[in-house]
């Protein structure tokens, strides 16, 4: 995450469980991905410097 917070730290800060933090972060990422223009299958991996194996 941008601020370097871990799921555990966010869970403590917001007084929720780690699973709840994971779920909310995942939902936010999925929402942003749905709103973003669609790229080719390998574009996101190349942008992040990852290689598919």
Phi and psi in degrees as GROMACS dihedral restraints (atoms count N, CA, C in turn):
[ dihedral_restraints ]
;  ai    aj    ak    al  type     phi  dphi    fc
    3     4     5     6     1   -58.5    20    10
    4     5     6     7     1   -44.1    20    10
    6     7     8     9     1   -80.6    20    10
    7     8     9    10     1    -4.2    20    10
    9    10    11    12     1    81.7    20    10
   10    11    12    13     1     7.5    20    10
   12    13    14    15     1   -71.5    20    10
   13    14    15    16     1   144.3    20    10
   15    16    17    18     1   -90.0    20    10
   16    17    18    19     1   165.1    20    10
   18    19    20    21     1   -60.1    20    10
   19    20    21    22     1   -39.7    20    10
   21    22    23    24     1   -63.3    20    10
   22    23    24    25     1   -41.9    20    10
   24    25    26    27     1   -66.0    20    10
   25    26    27    28     1   -42.2    20    10
   27    28    29    30     1   -64.6    20    10
   28    29    30    31     1   -39.6    20    10
   30    31    32    33     1   -60.8    20    10
   31    32    33    34     1   -42.4    20    10
   33    34    35    36     1   -65.9    20    10
   34    35    36    37     1   -45.0    20    10
   36    37    38    39     1   -61.7    20    10
   37    38    39    40     1   -40.2    20    10
   39    40    41    42     1   -97.6    20    10
   40    41    42    43     1     3.0    20    10
   42    43    44    45     1    55.9    20    10
   43    44    45    46     1    48.2    20    10
   45    46    47    48     1  -132.4    20    10
   46    47    48    49     1   172.8    20    10
   48    49    50    51     1   -78.7    20    10
   49    50    51    52     1   160.4    20    10
   51    52    53    54     1   -61.6    20    10
   52    53    54    55     1   -37.4    20    10
   54    55    56    57     1   -62.2    20    10
   55    56    57    58     1   -37.8    20    10
   57    58    59    60     1   -65.9    20    10
   58    59    60    61     1   -41.4    20    10
   60    61    62    63     1   -62.3    20    10
   61    62    63    64     1   -47.4    20    10
   63    64    65    66     1   -57.6    20    10
   64    65    66    67     1   -46.1    20    10
   66    67    68    69     1   -61.8    20    10
   67    68    69    70     1   -44.1    20    10
   69    70    71    72     1   -68.7    20    10
   70    71    72    73     1   -39.5    20    10
   72    73    74    75     1   -64.0    20    10
   73    74    75    76     1   -44.4    20    10
   75    76    77    78     1   -61.6    20    10
   76    77    78    79     1   -42.7    20    10
   78    79    80    81     1   -63.7    20    10
   79    80    81    82     1   -39.2    20    10
   81    82    83    84     1   -66.2    20    10
   82    83    84    85     1   -42.0    20    10
   84    85    86    87     1   -65.0    20    10
   85    86    87    88     1   -42.9    20    10
   87    88    89    90     1   -62.1    20    10
   88    89    90    91     1   -40.1    20    10
   90    91    92    93     1   -64.1    20    10
   91    92    93    94     1   -46.0    20    10
   93    94    95    96     1   -62.1    20    10
   94    95    96    97     1   -39.9    20    10
   96    97    98    99     1   -64.6    20    10
   97    98    99   100     1   -37.9    20    10
   99   100   101   102     1   -67.6    20    10
  100   101   102   103     1   -30.9    20    10
  102   103   104   105     1   -85.4    20    10
  103   104   105   106     1   -17.9    20    10
  105   106   107   108     1   -78.1    20    10
  106   107   108   109     1   152.2    20    10
  108   109   110   111     1   -62.2    20    10
  109   110   111   112     1   141.0    20    10
  111   112   113   114     1   -78.0    20    10
  112   113   114   115     1   135.1    20    10
  114   115   116   117     1  -109.5    20    10
  115   116   117   118     1   171.6    20    10
  117   118   119   120     1   -64.8    20    10
  118   119   120   121     1   165.0    20    10
  120   121   122   123     1   -58.4    20    10
  121   122   123   124     1   -37.5    20    10
  123   124   125   126     1   -96.6    20    10
  124   125   126   127     1    -3.4    20    10
  126   127   128   129     1   -63.2    20    10
  127   128   129   130     1   -43.5    20    10
  129   130   131   132     1   -65.7    20    10
  130   131   132   133     1   -40.2    20    10
  132   133   134   135     1   -66.1    20    10
  133   134   135   136     1   -39.9    20    10
  135   136   137   138     1   -67.0    20    10
  136   137   138   139     1   -38.7    20    10
  138   139   140   141     1   -64.6    20    10
  139   140   141   142     1   -32.1    20    10
  141   142   143   144     1   -88.6    20    10
  142   143   144   145     1    -3.9    20    10
  144   145   146   147     1    80.6    20    10
  145   146   147   148     1    17.0    20    10
  147   148   149   150     1   -96.4    20    10
  148   149   150   151     1   154.7    20    10
  150   151   152   153     1  -120.7    20    10
  151   152   153   154     1   139.6    20    10
  153   154   155   156     1   -79.9    20    10
  154   155   156   157     1   141.4    20    10
